[in-house]
């Protein structure tokens, strides 16, 4: 893992527990566990959890068979003790005993990973009915939303790699080929450097479907094609980018449609900066589309935070009053989708700087006409 993980992240989380009115964190496999330890453990029916008390030693509970695989890719020793359990042992009761020992009393208010499976929520409560389970994001979301220089380097590398794939679209996105064939080529190119997460190729009328999955529909002359790519580096840090292409010739009315989306994108970027709320950026994009008569065609949020998860705080949507801070990384991706005709979207990953924002994706936002 090229992102440097140190014991400092765990110490910072411990300092934040009291402010969040929590007694400990219990983190199961997922982005939150990976953020603190660098351990990219797979979620499993068997219980694995990192127990973080407000001070003292952090403990990782793992099935005994998985212990040999438990390696922390850290720059220094984070002081994590590993405790394994056999098939005959109750991991939830073991978790309770570790918490009690760490706190010197029976712990009550626990911050559990947001991604924890319901079966594990149920197991913890069945073994420890006195526990009050809360979301660990109360502690970790503010930490994760502001990226370190090492994290920004990973995210920049992810954006660069996806840009390179988009730059090759003219080779693959050709009339007569199917969406599925194009998606296969994109996936193969991504796989040389990244782990593909989502590859959407939506052509013709399908471009108006924001959740379209590639089909055997053949791309035709005059089609609008929205290509949306998300992928992760080996470190787990994500990249995303969506662009809209036209095959050979522009459909009637599409130029104005696309211009409205690009101007909404520009309005969002111009609004964003330190101290500006996430909802204000969303409002800037949607107000422009409303003025140009496309508001009813913009059915999703303008963006969301990106890191080890594809969706993190802040969320660029109505109701999120989070003020931007330097180092926050998020997508800006307005779109307009006219059912039965066509859609258009521009999406990039950007970072909040001391003044304004900087794009991590460097592709032009002008419409791409592929001959």
N, C-alpha and C positions, 0 to 999 in steps of 0.2 A: 504494500500500500504506500503510495508516494506521499499522501497527505500525512503530515507529522502529527501524531497523537501523543500527548504526554499526560502525566498525572495532573497537570494544571487544570484540565477540563473537569476532572472529578472533584478537585478541590473547589473550583468555582461553583459546581453544582451543589456541593455540601454547604457552601456559604449561603446559597440561595434558598435552602430548605425552610429556614425559619420565616423568611419573608413570605413564602408561599403557604405558611401554616401547615407544613407537612413534617412527619417524623422520619421518613426515609423514602428512598426511591426503590422500586423493584422493576427492573428493566428486562424484558424478554427480547428474543431476537428481532431485529429490525433496525431502522435508521437511528433510533435513539441510543440503543446499545452500541452500535457501530460508532456513533459520534463520540461517545465517552471513552471507548476502549480500542477502536480499530478492528474489533472482532466482527467479521461478517458471517455470523452463525445463521444457519438455515432454521426457519420456524419448523417445529416438529410437534407431534402429538405428545412427546415426552417434554417435561418442563425443564427449561433452562432460564436462569434469571441472575442478573447482577443486583446485589443489594447494596445500596449506598446510604450509610447512616450520616447524620450531620457532622460527625467527626470520627476519626479512627479508621480502621481498616475496612476496605470494600471487599465483598465476598461474591464470588461467582459460583452458583450452584449448577452442576451439569450432570447428566447421566454418566455412569461410570464408563460405558463403552465409548463415549464421546471425548473423554478427557485427553487422550493422546492427540486429538485434533485441535485442542484449545491452545492456540498460540496468539499472543498479543503483539501485533506489529507496531510497537511503540518506540519512541526515541529514548525514553528513560523508563525506569521501573515504576509503574503506577501504584505498586503496593497492593495488587489484587491477590487475595487468597482464593484458591480454587478448592471447592468441596464437592466431591462426587457422591452419588447415591446409587444403590443397587436397584434391580428391578423389584425387589421385595420391600423397599422403603417408600415412605410417603414423602414426596418432595415438598408438598405444601406445608406439612407439619415441620419439616426441616427448615423451610423458609421462616416460619414463625419463630423457631428456636434461635436462628441466627439473628433475626431482628431483635428479639428480647435480649440476647447477649450483647449485641452492639449498643443498644440503648440503655441497658441496665434496668429496664422496665418493660412492660408490655407495650409495644408500639401500637398505635391506633390509626393515625392518619398516614396512609401510604399513597405515594404517587406512582401509579402503574403505567407502563408503556401504553401509549395510545393505540398501538397495533396489536395488543395482547388478545389472543383468541378467547372467545367466551368460555370455552371449556376450562381455561386456566383461571379466569375470573371466578368461575363457579368453584373450582377446586380450592382456591385460596380462601374463599368465604366459607366453604363447607368445613375446612379444617380450622379456620380462625374466624368465627362469627363476630368477634369484637372489632375486626378490621373495618376501617372506613376507607374505601377505595376511591381515589381521585385520579386525575390525569397527570402524568409526568410532564406534559407539555407546560404546565404552570411554571415549572422550574426551567425546562430545557428550551422551550420555544424562543425566549428572548436571547439565549446564548446562541442557538443555532441560526437565528435570522441574520446576525452580523458576522460576516465571514472573515476569517484570518487571511493574511497574505498567501499562505500555503493553500487554503481552500480556493481562493480566487484564482490561483494558478491552475488548479485542477479544472475549475469551471471554464476558464478561458481555453484550456486545451480541448475540453469537450465541445465548446462552441466552434473552435477552429476545425475540428475533425468533421463535424456535421456540415459546416460550410463547404468543405472540400467535396462532400458527397452531393450537395445541391448543385455545385458547379459542374458536375458530370451529368446532370439531368438530360441534356440534349442527346446524349448517347442512348439513353434508355427510353425516354418518353417520346415514342414515335407512333404515328398513326398506324393502326393495324395490330399493335401489341396490346395485350390485356393489362388491366390494372394489376392483376396478380403477378404477371411476368415482370412488370416494372418494380413492384414491391420486392420481389425476389432479388432483383439486381441491387436495389438499394440496401437491402438487408445484408447481402453478401459483401458489399463494399464497407458497410459499417462494421461488420464482424472482424475486419482486419485490424481494427484499433479499439473497438468498443463493444459493449453488450447491447444489442438492439432491444428497445422496450416497446416502441410503437412506430409502425410505418404505415401511414394511411395515404393511399392514392385514390382520389375521388374525382372521377371525370364526368363531363357532361352534366346532366341533371343531378347526378350523384354528388357533385361538388357543393350542392346546397345542403347536404347531410353532414352535420358536424361530427357525427360518430360513425362515419362510413368505414367499412372494412373492405379491402380490395377484393374484387370479384373477377369473373372471366369476361366482363364487359370489355370490348375492344375500344381503345382510344381512337377517336375519329377527328378528321380535319374540322376546325371550327370549335372544338371542345375547349372548355375551361377545365383545368385540372388543378386541384388543391393538393399539395404534397406536404404532409405534416410528419416530422421525424422527431423521435425522442430516443436517446440512448445514454448509456452510462460508461464512464471510464472504469478501469480495473479497480480504482479506489472507491467506486460507488457514486462519485459525483456526476451529476446529470447535465445533459445538454438538450436543448430543444430548438427547433426552428421550423416555421411553416412559410411556404411561398406558393404563389399562384402563377400558373403557367397557362398560355394559350397556344393551341396547336394550329399553326399556319395563319389563321385569320381571326380577327376579333368578332365575336358575336354582336349583333345589334344591341346597343344599350349597355354593353359591358364596360366600355371605357369610363363612363361617368360613374358606374357602380364601383369600379376599382378605385378611381380617384377619391371617392368618398371614404373608402377604407384607409387608403394611404394618408389622407389628411387627418383622419381620426387617430391613426398611429402617431403622426407627427404632433398632434395636439397633446396626446398622452405623454410623449417624451418631453415636450416643452413645459408641461406642468410639473413633472416629477422633479424632486430634489429634496434635500434635507429639511425636515420639519413639515413637509407636505403630507397629508394623510393619504393612505392607500385608496380610500373611497373618492377623494378628489381627483385622482388620476383616472379612475373608472368613469367618473362623471364627465371629465373633459372629453374623453373619447365618445361617450354616448350622446353628449350634447351636440357634438358635431354631426353625428349620424342622424340625430333627430332633426337638426336644421336642414339636412339634405334629403329628408324623407326616408331614411333607412333604419330608423330606430327599431321598428318592429322586426327587422331582419337581423338584429344583433341580439342573440338570445343567451349569451354566456358572459362571464366576467371578463374584464380586460386582461387580467393576469393573476399571478400567484408566485410566492417565493419558490426558489429552486435551490437544492443542495443535495443531500443524500436521498431526499425524497423528491418526487416529481411535483408534489404540492406541499408547500410549507407556508408559514406566515412570513410576510404579510399577504393578505388576499386583496387584490385590486377589485373590489366590489363594494356595492352599497352596504353601509353598516360597519365596515372595518375602519375604525378611526385611528389605527396605528400610524404614528408619524414616521416617515422614512428617516433612516440614519445612514451615515456613510458606511459602506461595507455591506449593506443589504443587497441581495441579488434576487431578481424576480423577472418574470416574463412580461412583455407588453405584446398583446396579440389580439387586437380588435378584428372583427370580421363582419360580413354582411351576407346573408344567405336567403335567396329568393326561391322558395319551393317550386319545383317544376321547371326552373330556368337555369340558374347558376349560383355559385357562391364565390367568395373571395376572402382570403385571410392573409395577414402578415403577422408573423410572430417571431420575436427575438428575445434573447436573454440579455438583461442589462444590469448594471451595478450602479448603486447610488454612490456618487462621489461627493467631495466637499462642496462642489457647486454643480447642480444638475445631475445628469446620469450619463454613463458611457455604455455603448452597445458592446457586448461581447461577440455577437455575430456581426460579421462585416459585409455580408452580401448586400447588393443594392436592393432598394425597396420598390424600384420601378417595375412595371409589369414585364414579364419575360415571354416573348413570342418565339416559339420554337419552330423553325422552318422544316 
